[in-house]
Amino acid sequence: MADKVRVAVDAMGGDNAPGEIVKGAVRALEENADVELFLVGKEAQINSALAACRFDRGKAREAERLHIVHATEVIEMAEPPVAAIMSKRDSSIVKAMQMVRNGEADAYVSAGSTGATLVGGQTIVGRIKGVERAPLAPFIPTEKGTSLLIDCGANVDARPSALVQFARMGSVYYKNTMKKEKPTVAIVNIGAEEEKGNALVKETFPLLKACPDINFIGSAEARDIAAGAADVLVCEAFTGNVVLKMYEGVGRTALHLLKQGFTKNLRSKIGAALALPAVKESLGVFDMKRYGGAPMLGLKGLVVKTHGSATEAEVKNSILQCVTFRQMRIREQIEDALAVKE
């Protein structure tokens, strides 16, 4: 199985673990023969979840690509991440990341504690030489397709040099996954003019402008992000997380208001019946779950954090992201891109 992409999945992480995590893992195995999975967590609970989704480890053809790695502990969402990583060495998060560090797995996927995943990514998996910070980089839907938001939660305080690295890493990732030779790069700002922004943005802007290996187009205001202002949107994690959470909240609110409008009276119900297929197709583009999780770029191995509320489809997509990442040698390309410029 040397040619398989080996993914260690934190089976105990998230609001719907282990049931939805296991179902998503089984779906990934069924849909892609290039993936080999290690479900890390409490073995009895994982086996129960497998039985619940009618996966027979003795008969299923995918069974040879599915392994269970027993872990006795679970890092809960509310636990202090550094202390939890240090004290719970037999947790599903720590054991799964150790597999990546030791070369037993190519990637790690979790819907569990974001803080523990970020700490573990930096301290257990480790950063590529020369990388200042490892950012979280999710795809977000736009009118033109998708944009990469980097960073959305890993580094609240970042220096201008780190944001330049984010732009380079994001360009490599976007170019390969979206098949666009020169993806556009913009810095998230409060105005289009170069002199606008806080001290970090003002200092970073000319550095990005002078960077020959990225296609920098200037600033992107928040109101223009959903329209597809740029392929790669660069910011520190505080701004990025606000953008991401606002995106998710507006999407939920829009759906709620549409449902209210469609069920208001008999006329609206009839109209809804006629319009529903087209509305579902249009709004489906803005379903965040279809894009999988957010990879931490710049690490020695792949770490993917998916939503804490992830269900089967999102877990599956997050796992399949790892296959794309590995097969396209994204990490190696990031190493090459940064090594030439540092």
C-alpha positions as CSV (number, residue, x, y, z in Angstrom):
1,M,0.0,0.0,0.0
2,A,3.0,2.3,-0.4
3,D,1.2,4.3,-3.1
4,K,-1.8,5.0,-0.9
5,V,-2.3,8.4,0.9
6,R,-2.4,7.5,4.6
7,V,-4.7,9.7,6.7
8,A,-4.8,9.6,10.5
9,V,-8.3,10.7,11.5
10,D,-9.2,11.9,15.0
11,A,-12.3,9.8,15.5
12,M,-13.1,11.3,18.9
13,G,-13.0,15.0,17.9
14,G,-16.1,17.2,17.2
15,D,-19.7,17.5,18.2
16,N,-20.8,14.4,16.3
17,A,-17.9,12.0,17.1
18,P,-17.4,9.2,16.6
19,G,-20.6,8.5,14.6
20,E,-20.3,11.1,11.8
21,I,-16.5,10.9,11.7
22,V,-16.6,7.2,11.1
23,K,-19.4,7.5,8.5
24,G,-17.4,10.2,6.7
25,A,-14.3,8.0,6.8
26,V,-16.2,5.0,5.3
27,R,-17.6,7.2,2.6
28,A,-14.1,8.4,1.7
29,L,-12.8,4.8,1.4
30,E,-15.8,3.9,-0.8
31,E,-15.2,6.9,-3.1
32,N,-11.4,6.9,-3.5
33,A,-9.3,3.8,-3.7
34,D,-6.1,5.9,-3.2
35,V,-6.8,6.6,0.5
36,E,-5.8,4.4,3.5
37,L,-7.3,5.5,6.9
38,F,-6.3,5.2,10.5
39,L,-9.2,5.9,12.9
40,V,-7.6,7.0,16.1
41,G,-9.6,6.9,19.3
42,K,-11.4,4.6,21.7
43,E,-11.6,1.3,19.9
44,A,-14.9,0.1,21.3
45,Q,-16.7,3.2,20.3
46,I,-15.2,3.2,16.9
47,N,-16.2,-0.4,16.3
48,S,-19.8,0.5,17.5
49,A,-19.9,3.4,15.0
50,L,-18.7,1.1,12.2
51,A,-21.4,-1.4,13.0
52,A,-24.0,1.3,13.1
53,C,-23.1,2.3,9.5
54,R,-23.1,-1.4,8.5
55,F,-19.4,-1.6,7.7
56,D,-18.3,-5.2,8.2
57,R,-14.5,-5.2,8.7
58,G,-14.5,-8.9,7.8
59,K,-16.3,-8.6,4.5
60,A,-16.1,-5.0,3.2
61,R,-13.7,-4.7,0.3
62,E,-12.4,-1.4,1.8
63,A,-11.5,-3.1,5.1
64,E,-7.9,-3.6,4.2
65,R,-7.5,0.1,3.9
66,L,-9.1,0.8,7.3
67,H,-7.2,0.5,10.6
68,I,-8.1,1.4,14.2
69,V,-5.4,2.9,16.5
70,H,-6.6,2.8,20.1
71,A,-6.2,5.9,22.2
72,T,-7.5,6.0,25.8
73,E,-7.9,9.8,26.1
74,V,-9.9,12.6,24.5
75,I,-9.0,16.3,24.4
76,E,-12.2,18.2,25.0
77,M,-13.1,21.5,23.3
78,A,-12.9,23.6,26.4
79,E,-9.5,22.4,27.7
80,P,-6.5,24.7,27.6
81,P,-4.7,23.4,24.4
82,V,-1.1,23.6,25.5
83,A,-1.8,21.9,28.8
84,A,-3.9,19.2,27.1
85,I,-1.3,18.4,24.5
86,M,1.3,18.1,27.2
87,S,-0.7,16.0,29.7
88,K,-2.9,13.8,27.5
89,R,-0.2,12.0,25.5
90,D,-2.5,9.1,24.8
91,S,-5.3,11.3,23.3
92,S,-6.6,10.8,19.8
93,I,-5.2,14.2,18.7
94,V,-1.7,13.6,20.0
95,K,-1.4,10.0,18.8
96,A,-2.7,10.9,15.3
97,M,-0.3,13.8,15.0
98,Q,2.6,11.6,16.2
99,M,1.8,9.2,13.3
100,V,2.3,12.1,10.9
101,R,5.5,13.2,12.6
102,N,6.9,9.6,12.6
103,G,6.0,9.0,8.9
104,E,3.3,6.5,9.7
105,A,0.7,8.7,8.1
106,D,0.8,11.5,5.5
107,A,-2.0,13.6,6.9
108,Y,-4.1,14.3,9.9
109,V,-7.8,15.3,10.0
110,S,-9.8,16.4,13.0
111,A,-13.1,18.1,13.9
112,G,-11.9,18.4,17.5
113,S,-10.3,21.1,19.5
114,T,-9.0,23.8,17.2
115,G,-6.5,25.1,19.8
116,A,-5.1,21.6,20.4
117,T,-4.8,21.0,16.7
118,L,-3.0,24.3,16.2
119,V,-0.6,23.7,19.1
120,G,0.0,20.1,18.0
121,G,0.6,21.1,14.4
122,Q,3.4,23.5,15.5
123,T,4.9,21.4,18.3
124,I,4.4,17.7,17.2
125,V,4.3,17.8,13.4
126,G,6.6,20.9,13.2
127,R,7.1,23.6,10.7
128,I,9.0,23.5,7.4
129,K,12.4,25.1,7.8
130,G,12.2,28.8,7.3
131,V,8.4,29.0,7.9
132,E,7.7,31.7,10.5
133,R,4.0,30.7,11.1
134,A,1.7,28.0,9.9
135,P,-1.6,29.5,8.8
136,L,-5.0,27.9,8.5
137,A,-6.2,28.3,4.9
138,P,-9.9,27.4,4.1
139,F,-11.6,27.8,0.8
140,I,-14.6,30.1,0.9
141,P,-17.3,30.3,-1.8
142,T,-17.6,33.4,-4.0
143,E,-19.6,34.6,-6.9
144,K,-16.7,33.6,-9.2
145,G,-16.0,30.3,-7.6
146,T,-13.7,30.0,-4.6
147,S,-11.1,32.1,-2.8
148,L,-8.5,31.0,-0.3
149,L,-8.6,32.8,3.1
150,I,-5.2,32.8,4.8
151,D,-5.0,33.0,7.8
152,C,-8.4,32.3,9.4
153,G,-7.5,31.4,13.0
154,A,-3.9,30.2,13.7
155,N,-1.9,33.4,14.2
156,V,-3.7,36.4,15.7
157,D,-0.5,38.4,15.9
158,A,1.7,38.1,12.8
159,R,4.5,40.1,11.3
160,P,4.5,41.5,7.8
161,S,7.1,38.9,6.8
162,A,4.8,36.1,7.9
163,L,2.0,37.6,5.8
164,V,4.2,37.6,2.8
165,Q,4.9,33.9,3.4
166,F,1.1,33.4,3.7
167,A,0.7,34.9,0.2
168,R,3.4,32.6,-1.3
169,M,2.1,29.5,0.4
170,G,-1.5,30.3,-0.6
171,S,-0.5,31.0,-4.2
172,V,1.1,27.6,-4.4
173,Y,-1.9,25.8,-2.9
174,Y,-4.4,27.7,-5.0
175,K,-2.5,27.2,-8.2
176,N,-2.4,23.5,-7.8
177,T,-5.8,22.8,-6.4
178,M,-7.7,25.2,-8.6
179,K,-5.5,24.8,-11.7
180,K,-4.9,28.5,-12.1
181,E,-1.4,29.5,-13.2
182,K,-1.2,33.0,-11.6
183,P,-3.8,33.3,-8.9
184,T,-4.5,36.9,-7.8
185,V,-3.5,37.9,-4.3
186,A,-5.0,40.7,-2.2
187,I,-4.6,41.8,1.3
188,V,-7.8,42.2,3.3
189,N,-8.2,45.9,4.1
190,I,-10.6,48.7,5.0
191,G,-10.1,50.5,1.7
192,A,-8.7,50.2,-1.7
193,E,-6.0,52.9,-1.3
194,E,-2.5,51.9,-0.5
195,E,-2.3,54.3,2.5
196,K,-5.4,52.7,4.2
197,G,-5.3,50.2,6.9
198,N,-3.7,49.5,10.3
199,A,0.1,49.5,10.9
200,L,0.4,45.8,9.9
201,V,-1.4,46.2,6.6
202,K,0.4,49.4,5.7
203,E,3.8,47.7,6.4
204,T,2.8,44.5,4.5
205,F,1.3,46.2,1.4
206,P,4.6,47.4,-0.1
207,L,6.3,44.0,0.6
208,L,3.6,42.2,-1.3
209,K,3.7,44.7,-4.1
210,A,7.5,44.2,-4.5
211,C,7.1,40.4,-4.4
212,P,7.9,39.1,-7.9
213,D,6.6,35.5,-7.4
214,I,3.0,36.4,-6.5
215,N,0.3,38.1,-8.6
216,F,-0.5,40.9,-6.1
217,I,-3.5,43.1,-7.1
218,G,-3.8,45.3,-4.0
219,S,-6.4,45.5,-1.2
220,A,-9.7,43.7,-0.9
221,E,-12.5,45.2,1.1
222,A,-14.8,42.9,3.1
223,R,-17.8,43.8,1.0
224,D,-16.0,42.6,-2.2
225,I,-14.8,39.2,-0.9
226,A,-18.0,37.4,-1.7
227,A,-18.0,38.8,-5.2
228,G,-14.6,37.1,-5.7
229,A,-12.2,40.1,-5.2
230,A,-9.1,37.9,-5.4
231,D,-8.2,34.2,-5.5
232,V,-6.0,34.4,-2.3
233,L,-7.0,36.7,0.5
234,V,-4.2,37.5,2.9
235,C,-4.7,38.6,6.5
236,E,-3.7,37.9,10.1
237,A,-5.9,35.4,12.0
238,F,-8.1,37.8,13.9
239,T,-9.4,39.5,10.7
240,G,-9.6,36.2,8.9
241,N,-11.6,34.5,11.6
242,V,-14.1,37.4,11.7
243,V,-14.5,37.2,7.9
244,L,-15.0,33.4,8.1
245,K,-17.5,33.5,11.0
246,M,-19.4,36.4,9.4
247,Y,-19.6,34.3,6.1
248,E,-21.0,31.4,8.0
249,G,-23.5,33.5,9.9
250,V,-24.8,35.4,6.9
251,G,-25.3,32.1,5.0
252,R,-27.3,30.6,7.8
253,T,-29.4,33.8,8.2
254,A,-30.1,34.0,4.5
255,L,-31.3,30.4,4.4
256,H,-33.5,31.0,7.5
257,L,-35.1,34.1,5.9
258,L,-35.7,32.3,2.6
259,K,-37.5,29.4,4.5
260,Q,-39.6,31.9,6.3
261,G,-40.5,33.7,3.1
262,F,-41.3,30.5,1.3
263,T,-43.7,29.3,4.0
264,K,-45.4,32.5,4.7
265,N,-48.7,31.8,2.9
266,L,-50.2,29.6,0.2
267,R,-48.9,31.8,-2.7
268,S,-45.4,31.8,-1.4
269,K,-45.5,28.0,-0.9
270,I,-46.6,27.5,-4.5
271,G,-43.8,29.9,-5.6
272,A,-41.3,28.0,-3.5
273,A,-42.3,24.7,-5.1
274,L,-41.5,26.2,-8.5
275,A,-38.3,28.0,-7.5
276,L,-36.8,25.6,-5.0
277,P,-34.7,23.5,-7.4
278,A,-33.0,26.7,-8.9
279,V,-32.6,28.2,-5.4
280,K,-31.0,25.1,-4.0
281,E,-28.6,24.9,-6.9
282,S,-27.6,28.6,-6.5
283,L,-27.3,28.5,-2.7
284,G,-25.4,25.2,-2.8
285,V,-22.3,27.1,-4.0
286,F,-22.3,28.9,-0.6
287,D,-22.5,25.7,1.4
288,M,-19.2,25.8,3.4
289,K,-19.2,22.1,4.1
290,R,-18.7,21.1,0.5
291,Y,-15.2,22.5,0.6
292,G,-13.9,20.3,3.4
293,G,-11.6,21.6,6.1
294,A,-8.8,24.1,6.5
295,P,-5.2,22.9,6.0
296,M,-2.4,24.3,8.1
297,L,0.1,25.3,5.4
298,G,3.9,25.3,6.1
299,L,4.1,22.2,8.2
300,K,6.3,19.1,7.7
301,G,3.1,17.0,7.3
302,L,-0.5,17.9,6.4
303,V,-2.8,18.9,9.2
304,V,-6.5,19.6,8.3
305,K,-9.0,21.1,10.7
306,T,-12.6,20.8,9.9
307,H,-15.7,22.3,11.6
308,G,-16.5,21.1,15.1
309,S,-20.1,20.4,13.9
310,A,-18.8,18.4,10.9
311,T,-21.1,15.7,9.6
312,E,-20.4,12.8,7.2
313,A,-20.1,14.8,4.0
314,E,-17.7,17.4,5.4
315,V,-15.5,14.7,7.0
316,K,-15.4,12.8,3.8
317,N,-14.4,15.9,1.8
318,S,-11.7,16.8,4.4
319,I,-10.1,13.4,4.0
320,L,-10.3,13.5,0.2
321,Q,-8.6,17.0,0.4
322,C,-5.6,15.2,1.8
323,V,-5.4,12.9,-1.2
324,T,-5.2,15.9,-3.5
325,F,-2.7,17.7,-1.3
326,R,-0.4,14.7,-1.3
327,Q,-0.7,13.7,-4.9
328,M,0.1,17.3,-6.0
329,R,3.1,17.5,-3.7
330,I,1.9,20.8,-2.2
331,R,4.2,20.6,0.8
332,E,7.3,20.0,-1.4
333,Q,6.2,22.9,-3.7
334,I,5.9,25.2,-0.7
335,E,9.3,24.2,0.5
336,D,10.8,25.0,-3.0
337,A,8.9,28.3,-3.2
338,L,10.1,29.6,0.2
339,A,13.6,28.2,-0.1
340,V,14.3,30.2,-3.3
341,K,13.1,33.5,-1.7
342,E,14.4,33.3,1.9
